[in-house]
Amino acid sequence: MKRMNAKRKRILIAVLVVALALSLSIGSALAYYNSVTEEKRNVFISAENIRARLIEPNWDAQEGLKLVPGKTVPKDPMVVNTGETAEYVAIRLTFLDASGNPLEKEKLEKLLGLADITWNSQWKADPAEPMLFYYQDILSPGQASDPLLSSIRCHDESDGLTEEELRWLQGIKIVDGIIVPDSDGIGYFSIKVEGAAIQAFGLADAAAAESELAALFPAI
């Protein structure tokens, strides 16, 4: 019996992680843009018929370039169970700067404070890692989760956005009357989306799956 349980444990925590890198830039005619990362879709496969896929039906990379103040851009990452057994799933978001490095905590918090994100209540945020989310229902074979979020909107003047905040978002500053890049600002960012899935069999509920799902994601 111990051997059987050990084997099942290895199956449950079999690594099942992929990254779906997406670009989302912000700014106006004054912004300094970098090249846009193309969307990449990946099917990820694991042991014992555990399979899943990340999709974003309404994501448009070109629309992502138009996230100017006041504009709402659709963004709807979700997981599809393409395997043959029921699964629990998780998604982790990592906000990256123009160099592909994770945004510093202070920058990320400021960015999120200047944007409206429509989160879906079917996903639960990890209290220790706020950008890691657990889906609260089991996914049957062939079933897709609800999207983690639906859209992102940058604040504008109607939200009280100040000129200083706008320049910070654009990644620019004015020195002696000349517009120059500001390394302390944003200007451009991308969102890396990672998904993980484990076999639901043997787990009482979504909460019981959280620690095993979290362990599948590599350290940032």
C-alpha positions in Angstrom: 0.0 0.0 0.0 2.8 2.4 0.8 4.4 1.8 -2.6 1.1 2.5 -4.3 0.5 5.7 -2.4 4.1 6.9 -3.1 3.6 6.2 -6.8 0.3 8.1 -6.8 2.0 11.0 -5.1 4.6 11.2 -7.8 1.9 11.3 -10.4 0.1 14.1 -8.6 3.1 16.3 -8.4 4.5 15.5 -11.8 5.8 18.7 -13.3 3.2 20.3 -15.6 4.3 23.8 -16.2 4.6 25.9 -19.4 5.0 29.6 -20.0 2.9 31.7 -22.4 4.7 35.0 -22.9 2.5 37.9 -23.9 3.3 41.5 -24.5 1.3 44.4 -23.2 2.8 47.9 -23.6 1.5 51.2 -22.3 2.0 54.7 -23.5 1.1 57.3 -26.1 2.9 59.1 -28.9 5.5 60.2 -26.4 6.3 56.7 -25.1 9.4 54.8 -26.0 8.5 51.3 -27.2 10.5 48.2 -27.4 9.9 45.2 -29.7 6.8 43.2 -29.0 7.0 39.6 -27.9 4.9 37.3 -30.1 2.3 35.2 -28.4 3.3 31.5 -28.0 0.8 28.8 -27.3 2.0 25.6 -25.7 0.5 22.2 -25.0 1.9 20.8 -21.8 2.0 17.1 -21.1 2.6 15.1 -18.0 2.3 11.5 -16.6 -0.8 9.5 -16.4 -2.8 11.3 -19.0 -2.6 14.7 -17.2 -2.7 17.3 -20.0 -3.7 20.9 -20.2 -3.4 23.9 -22.4 -3.3 27.7 -21.9 -5.5 29.7 -24.1 -6.6 33.4 -24.4 -9.5 33.5 -26.9 -9.9 37.3 -26.8 -6.3 38.4 -26.6 -5.0 40.5 -29.5 -1.3 41.4 -29.4 -1.9 44.5 -31.5 -4.6 45.7 -29.1 -2.0 45.3 -26.4 0.0 48.0 -27.9 -2.9 50.4 -27.6 -3.2 50.3 -23.8 -3.3 54.0 -23.6 -4.9 55.8 -20.6 -8.7 55.1 -20.5 -8.6 52.2 -23.0 -9.8 48.7 -22.0 -7.9 45.8 -23.5 -9.4 42.3 -23.4 -7.1 39.7 -21.7 -8.5 36.3 -20.7 -6.0 33.6 -19.8 -7.6 30.3 -19.0 -6.7 26.6 -18.8 -8.2 23.8 -20.8 -8.1 20.2 -19.6 -7.0 18.3 -22.7 -6.3 15.1 -20.7 -8.3 12.1 -19.8 -8.7 12.7 -16.0 -10.2 15.4 -13.8 -7.7 18.1 -12.8 -7.1 21.0 -10.5 -5.3 23.9 -12.1 -3.4 27.1 -11.3 -2.1 30.1 -13.1 0.8 32.4 -12.2 1.3 35.9 -13.7 4.7 37.6 -13.8 4.9 41.2 -14.9 8.2 41.8 -16.8 10.0 45.0 -17.7 11.4 45.8 -21.2 14.5 43.6 -20.5 12.4 40.6 -19.5 13.1 40.9 -15.8 10.3 40.7 -13.2 9.2 44.1 -12.1 10.3 45.2 -8.7 7.7 44.9 -6.0 7.3 48.7 -5.6 7.0 49.2 -9.4 4.4 46.3 -9.7 2.3 47.7 -6.8 2.4 51.2 -8.4 1.5 49.8 -11.8 -1.5 47.8 -10.5 -2.6 50.8 -8.6 -2.9 52.8 -11.8 -4.9 50.1 -13.7 -8.2 48.4 -13.4 -8.1 44.6 -13.8 -11.3 42.6 -13.9 -10.4 39.5 -11.8 -12.7 36.4 -11.9 -14.0 35.3 -8.5 -13.6 31.6 -9.5 -9.9 32.0 -8.9 -8.3 32.4 -5.5 -5.1 34.3 -5.0 -2.3 32.8 -2.9 -1.8 34.9 0.2 1.9 34.4 0.1 2.3 35.0 -3.7 -0.5 37.3 -4.8 0.1 36.7 -8.6 -0.4 32.9 -8.1 -4.1 31.9 -8.5 -5.9 28.6 -7.9 -9.0 27.6 -9.8 -11.8 26.7 -7.3 -13.5 24.0 -9.4 -12.4 20.7 -10.8 -11.8 20.6 -14.6 -13.3 17.6 -16.2 -11.7 16.3 -19.4 -12.3 18.7 -22.3 -13.5 21.5 -19.9 -12.1 25.0 -19.9 -11.7 27.1 -16.8 -13.3 30.5 -16.4 -10.7 33.2 -17.4 -8.5 34.4 -14.6 -9.3 38.0 -15.7 -11.2 39.6 -18.5 -9.5 42.9 -19.2 -7.0 45.5 -18.2 -7.7 49.3 -18.3 -5.2 52.0 -17.6 -6.4 55.0 -15.5 -6.9 58.3 -17.2 -7.8 61.8 -15.9 -11.3 60.7 -14.9 -9.7 58.4 -12.4 -7.5 61.2 -11.1 -4.4 60.2 -13.1 -1.8 62.9 -12.7 0.7 64.2 -15.2 3.5 62.8 -13.1 1.9 59.3 -13.0 1.2 59.5 -16.8 4.9 60.2 -17.5 5.9 57.3 -15.1 3.6 55.0 -17.1 5.1 56.2 -20.3 8.6 55.7 -19.0 9.6 59.3 -19.8 10.6 62.5 -18.0 11.3 66.1 -19.0 14.8 67.4 -18.5 15.5 71.0 -19.5 12.3 71.0 -21.5 13.3 67.9 -23.4 11.6 64.5 -23.3 14.0 61.7 -22.3 13.6 58.1 -21.2 13.1 57.5 -17.5 14.6 54.3 -16.3 12.5 54.5 -13.1 9.3 54.5 -15.1 7.5 51.7 -17.0 7.1 52.6 -20.7 6.6 48.9 -21.6 5.8 45.8 -19.7 4.8 42.2 -20.6 2.9 39.6 -18.7 4.2 36.0 -18.6 1.4 33.5 -18.0 2.2 30.1 -16.6 -0.2 27.2 -15.9 0.0 24.1 -13.8 -2.3 21.1 -13.3 -2.5 18.0 -11.1 -4.7 15.0 -11.0 -7.8 15.7 -8.9 -8.2 12.1 -7.7 -7.2 11.7 -4.1 -7.6 15.3 -3.2 -10.6 16.4 -1.1 -11.1 19.9 -2.7 -9.3 22.8 -4.4 -7.7 23.9 -1.2 -6.0 20.5 -0.8 -4.4 20.9 -4.2 -2.9 24.4 -3.6 0.5 23.4 -2.0 1.1 20.8 -4.7 0.2 23.2 -7.5 2.4 25.9 -6.0 5.3 23.5 -5.9 5.2 23.0 -9.7 6.1 26.6 -10.5 9.9 27.3 -10.8 11.3 30.0 -8.6 11.2 33.5 -10.1 
